[in-house]
Amino acid sequence: MTITSPGTSTSAATVERPAKPAHRPYRVRVAAVRRLAPSFVRITFTGDDLGDFGVDGLDQRIKVVLPLEATGYDTFPTDDWYASWRALPPEQQNAFRTYTARAARAERREVDVDFVCHGDTGPASAWAGRARVGDELMLIGPDATSGVTGSGVEWSPGDARTVLLAGDETAAPAICSIVEALPVDARGCVFIEIPTAADELDLVAPPGVDVHWLPRRDATSGHGEALVVAVRRWTARYVTAWHHGVEVSEVDIEHDILWDVPQGDDPRGTAVSSDLYAWFAGEAGAIKTLRRFLVSEVGIDRRQVAFMGYWRVGKSES
Ligand SMILES: Cc1cc2nc3c(=O)[nH]c(=O)nc-3n(C[C@H](O)[C@H](O)[C@H](O)COP(=O)(O)OP(=O)(O)OC[C@H]3O[C@@H](n4cnc5c(N)ncnc54)[C@H](O)[C@@H]3O)c2cc1C
């Protein structure tokens, strides 16, 4: 139940020769900054190597590596970056955060990332809030020349005929990409909790998929409150004959990352809902509540649902 570090992912390893890592660092610069809504800024990056950026769309996760104030990226290791980065003294360690590649245009060597602007409390949000055309950054993303595809993507609906997606503003980029890729005959429901009504983004969904933007009541309403209510209501209507739930092991979200996604044929609950595939991401406390509700109370088949804590109130990502 961890976020696989992109730089360490080697799912295509062969016995004879170590596989090329599925992800690698890209030096990029800001090509455009566009305010999408009060809480979202889209930054378009360009870089000489971005033609190799093997984005698979959907909820493709990447790392944004922030420059050190004095030395930029001078000490950032390019080979086996994660293990080497961990071995550095703290003052030489660049901060990095996890984001979603909202779009990639390999032919134009461009990648878009939609940042939630939550002020100066975190280095990534602070950087994005001040970004100007020409600023330099480093991304760690999929490498098309590695021959590995799908690494860092969790969306995996299989044969499910109904989809349920729910997330907060940090999951909005992933949800928008996923919805845009749904087949035209898809059906289901999407809930996206956002800070204010003005943060609703343009999103075109197939006709059978209802999209609900859920603005928070005010600045004091808790992250995920509206999401939990909406998912509970939807589930009450959708669930007709599911079995009773099974106990889930609790996740200590203060110390561990909540990342509970389907793993192969692992029997992870009752097989009662194969028609549905559900995907949840956002503030870890809210996702934990949804996980307990759907697995323990409702009895959703855990092979059909991904629960991902994207961030935690009061905690930095690293
Ligand atoms: C797979 C994955 C994909 C993600 N994709 C995106 C994406 O596309 N766009 C995006 O904006 N975020 C995305 N996130 C969430 C993002 O990684 C976190 O919000 C991250 O904490 C931001 O880093 P920071 O440096 O701004 O803040 P941190 O240094 O990590 O945190 C500083 C403080 O800010 C708080 N904080 C962090 N994020 C928020 C927030 N959104 N609102 C309010 N307070 C916050 C923390 O609780 C902490 O108290 C994704 C996360 C994951 C795991």
The ligand as an ORCA input file, in Angstrom:
! r2SCAN-3c Opt
* xyz 0 1
  C      -0.764     10.314     -7.687
  C      -0.973     11.762     -7.269
  C      -1.356     12.688     -8.229
  C      -1.544     14.033     -7.843
  N      -1.899     14.933     -8.826
  C      -2.045     16.245     -8.498
  C      -2.328     17.224     -9.508
  O      -2.395     16.923    -10.713
  N      -2.487     18.530     -9.103
  C      -2.365     18.902     -7.785
  O      -2.491     20.088     -7.486
  N      -2.077     17.994     -6.816
  C      -1.896     16.689     -7.144
  N      -1.577     15.781     -6.172
  C      -1.524     16.243     -4.768
  C      -0.194     16.914     -4.432
  O       0.868     15.973     -4.540
  C      -0.250     17.427     -2.989
  O      -1.242     18.398     -2.859
  C       1.091     17.948     -2.513
  O       1.057     17.936     -1.103
  C       1.394     19.359     -2.978
  O       2.701     19.690     -2.569
  P       3.062     21.102     -1.887
  O       4.546     21.215     -1.944
  O       2.243     22.184     -2.515
  O       2.568     20.941     -0.388
  P       3.229     20.043      0.799
  O       4.590     20.553      1.144
  O       3.165     18.606      0.433
  O       2.234     20.343      1.987
  C       2.302     21.566      2.718
  C       0.992     21.805      3.448
  O      -0.030     22.038      2.485
  C      -1.118     21.148      2.687
  N      -1.669     20.810      1.356
  C      -1.123     20.014      0.398
  N      -1.914     19.983     -0.682
  C      -2.991     20.764     -0.399
  C      -4.154     21.129     -1.116
  N      -4.398     20.720     -2.366
  N      -5.045     21.965     -0.517
  C      -4.828     22.432      0.736
  N      -3.735     22.124      1.483
  C      -2.826     21.304      0.903
  C      -0.527     19.942      3.417
  O      -1.502     19.307      4.195
  C       0.545     20.596      4.266
  O      -0.007     21.069      5.468
  C      -1.364     14.443     -6.506
  C      -0.958     13.493     -5.553
  C      -0.766     12.171     -5.924
  C      -0.300     11.170     -4.892
*
